[in-house]
Amino acid sequence: MNISVKDYMERQPGNPKVAETDQFYLWIALRLAKLWDESPWLRGLEDDARRDVVLAVTGYFQDVVADAGVWRSFTRLHSGRHGSPVPHYRCSESYIEYELNLEDVRYVMWWTIAGEQGADVLDPHDAELEALATAFFLLLDEEYEKAPVPRQFCIASEVDLDNPQDAQRIYDYAYWLYWRSFLLRPSSQAVMERAMPEAHAIIARTGEGDARPLLQELNERLMSTHPAGPIPLTTAQWLKLIVDDELP
């Protein structure tokens, strides 16, 4: 599979600004892609789906290295509601909360596939998924202690939801979180697919040149009203959870 710089940058919260750490994490994504290409596991998936999985695992890795709060907030909420950090998997004794874990990598991979293609596409306990997740985890674990902190993922710790001066940064972060982040993107893409007839109607009515602001308004409306994520929450609820540490 091919992963371009554009593919990688579209999943970064700082896009289009290039961060000092981007070269390292693009290298991680390319290594994961090469590992999968050379493995016998889950080869039936289309390249687009495989690319999404690799970029999601890379995003998870960046978030954990930065302790940026997306994964921490999700696992803390899931533990409080269901008694375990992630769905489907019983965590081993070596599981360390908010750090790199095999169970996390495996779940991110399953969620990316299931969230975008349907939960019945892949059993979360599929043997090939387990084998590939283990291989991905071992590669990431080799780099974990020396991986540079991707500061662009740390926006949540640098803004105040009640400060009007932070409004633009909060909006940019919310937009990335809903449409681009490894945690919410799998389900937000389904939201977008359901809204495609409305988007096509806007383009047909106004023409492509004049449709852009209306399509942006559509994106913003979907983002503010349609829950997303493995625990379906609105964008506002996710922001309160990640930024203000306030459980919904």
Summary of the structure (lengths in Angstrom):
residues: 248
radius of gyration: 18.0
end to end distance: 39.0
largest distance: 58.2
contacts: 741
relative contact order: 0.14
helix: 65%
strand: 1%
